[in-house]
Amino acid sequence: MDRPDPILSTKRLNLRPARTADSGAISGYRSLPEVARYQSWSRFDADDARTMLEGQAGLAPDTPDSWFQLVIEDGETAEVIGDLALHFAADDHRQVEVGINLNPSRQGCGLAGEALERVLAYLFDDLGKHRVTAVTDADNGAAARLFLHAGFRREGHFVENIWFKGAYGSEFLFALLAREWRDR
């Protein structure tokens, strides 16, 4: 059953809650080596996507201690081209972590930035959040540029802090406050 949550729209995109029917599209790009490279998974197939999406059933945005999954759709074709996850903190309801994946065939033309901007407006303006964070692999230059371009500041560089795919990896922490969002 589809949830009645509103669709967030931009000039070229629609962002809506993920549905089980999206599992094929999501696994299609998440299984690509260039997408999986900086993610916790090495492989991501349709069963993995279905399991993730079944866990979303009945979940509402802004539920404390939950990851809420949005899909990014092409506004003209309704093709699922990416996903954006919102982690609503358990201990502080005014803080959210975001993560984004975009099909490599659709990268390089500003779509990830457009989706992120719309989600930030939703989080700060509609939900009244105080702070939004993102954690990226320190080697993922494209993700770092995306968050910096959206107005985030790099707050931390954790050196070899995580065992990741057989070796220690480093991560960047990015953050943006509501007042910084409004002052841009």
C-alpha positions in Angstrom: 0.0 0.0 0.0 1.4 3.5 -0.9 1.8 6.0 1.9 0.0 9.3 1.5 3.1 11.3 2.2 3.5 14.4 0.0 5.8 14.4 -3.0 8.6 17.0 -2.9 9.1 18.5 -6.3 11.8 20.5 -8.0 12.1 21.8 -11.6 13.3 18.4 -12.8 12.6 15.9 -10.0 10.1 14.4 -7.7 11.1 12.9 -4.4 8.7 10.5 -2.8 8.7 7.8 -0.2 10.2 4.5 -1.5 8.0 1.6 -2.2 8.7 -2.1 -2.6 8.0 -1.8 -6.3 11.1 0.4 -6.5 13.4 -2.5 -5.6 14.5 -3.3 -9.2 15.4 0.3 -10.0 17.2 0.8 -6.7 19.2 -2.4 -7.0 20.0 -1.6 -10.6 22.2 1.4 -9.7 23.2 0.4 -6.1 24.7 -2.8 -7.5 27.1 -0.9 -9.8 30.7 -1.0 -8.5 31.1 2.8 -8.8 28.1 3.3 -6.5 29.0 0.5 -4.0 32.6 1.7 -3.8 31.9 4.2 -1.0 29.0 2.4 0.6 28.8 -0.3 3.3 27.6 -2.9 0.8 29.7 -4.8 -1.7 26.8 -6.1 -3.6 23.2 -4.9 -3.5 20.6 -7.0 -5.4 16.8 -6.9 -5.8 16.4 -9.0 -2.6 18.5 -6.5 -0.6 16.4 -3.7 -2.0 13.1 -5.5 -1.2 14.2 -6.2 2.4 15.3 -2.5 2.9 12.0 -1.3 1.4 9.8 -3.7 3.3 11.3 -2.2 6.5 9.9 1.1 5.3 6.3 -0.1 5.2 4.1 2.1 7.4 7.0 4.3 8.4 6.3 8.1 8.5 8.9 10.8 8.0 10.2 12.3 11.3 10.0 9.1 13.2 12.8 9.2 15.9 15.5 6.6 15.4 14.5 5.7 11.9 15.9 5.9 8.4 13.3 7.2 6.0 14.0 6.4 2.4 13.0 8.7 -0.5 13.4 7.9 -4.1 14.5 10.5 -6.6 12.4 10.4 -9.8 12.9 12.1 -13.1 10.1 14.6 -13.2 9.2 13.9 -16.8 9.5 10.1 -17.0 9.0 9.1 -13.3 12.1 6.9 -13.7 13.7 6.2 -10.3 17.2 7.6 -10.7 18.4 7.7 -7.1 17.5 7.6 -3.4 18.0 9.9 -0.5 17.9 8.6 3.1 16.9 10.7 6.1 18.0 9.4 9.6 15.9 11.0 12.3 18.0 11.0 15.5 16.7 9.1 18.5 18.1 11.4 21.2 17.5 14.8 19.6 14.4 15.1 17.3 15.8 18.3 15.8 18.8 16.6 14.2 18.8 14.6 10.9 21.5 12.8 9.0 21.2 12.6 5.2 22.7 10.2 2.6 22.3 10.2 -1.1 22.8 7.8 -4.1 22.4 8.7 -7.7 22.5 6.5 -10.8 25.9 7.2 -12.4 24.2 7.7 -15.8 22.4 10.7 -14.3 25.4 12.3 -12.4 27.2 15.4 -13.5 24.2 17.6 -14.3 23.2 19.0 -10.9 20.4 16.5 -10.1 21.9 15.4 -6.7 22.3 19.0 -5.7 18.8 19.8 -6.7 17.4 16.9 -4.7 19.5 17.8 -1.7 18.4 21.4 -1.8 14.7 20.4 -1.8 15.2 18.0 1.1 17.0 20.6 3.1 14.1 23.0 2.5 11.8 20.3 3.7 13.9 19.5 6.8 14.5 23.1 7.9 11.5 25.0 6.7 8.7 22.4 7.0 9.9 20.1 9.8 11.8 22.8 11.8 15.0 20.9 12.2 18.0 22.6 13.8 20.9 20.7 12.2 21.5 18.3 9.3 24.6 16.2 9.0 26.2 13.9 6.4 29.1 11.4 6.7 31.1 10.6 3.6 34.1 8.5 2.8 37.1 10.8 2.7 38.0 9.5 -0.7 34.6 10.4 -2.2 35.4 13.8 -3.7 32.1 14.1 -5.5 30.1 13.7 -2.3 32.3 16.2 -0.5 31.8 18.7 -3.3 28.0 18.1 -3.2 27.7 18.8 0.5 30.0 21.9 0.4 28.1 23.3 -2.6 24.9 22.9 -0.6 26.3 25.0 2.1 27.5 22.4 4.6 30.7 22.9 6.4 33.2 20.1 6.9 33.2 19.7 10.7 35.4 16.7 11.1 37.9 14.4 9.4 38.1 11.1 11.1 41.3 9.4 10.1 41.2 5.6 9.7 38.2 5.4 12.1 36.2 2.7 10.4 37.0 -0.9 9.3 35.6 -0.9 5.8 35.9 -3.5 3.1 39.1 -5.1 4.5 41.0 -1.9 5.5 40.7 1.1 7.8 38.9 4.0 6.0 38.6 7.7 6.8 35.5 9.8 6.8 34.4 13.4 6.6 31.6 14.8 8.7 29.6 17.7 7.2 27.0 19.8 9.0 24.6 22.6 8.3 22.5 24.5 10.8 19.1 26.0 10.2 20.4 29.6 10.8 23.1 28.9 8.2 20.5 27.6 5.8 18.4 30.8 6.2 21.4 33.1 6.0 22.8 31.7 2.7 
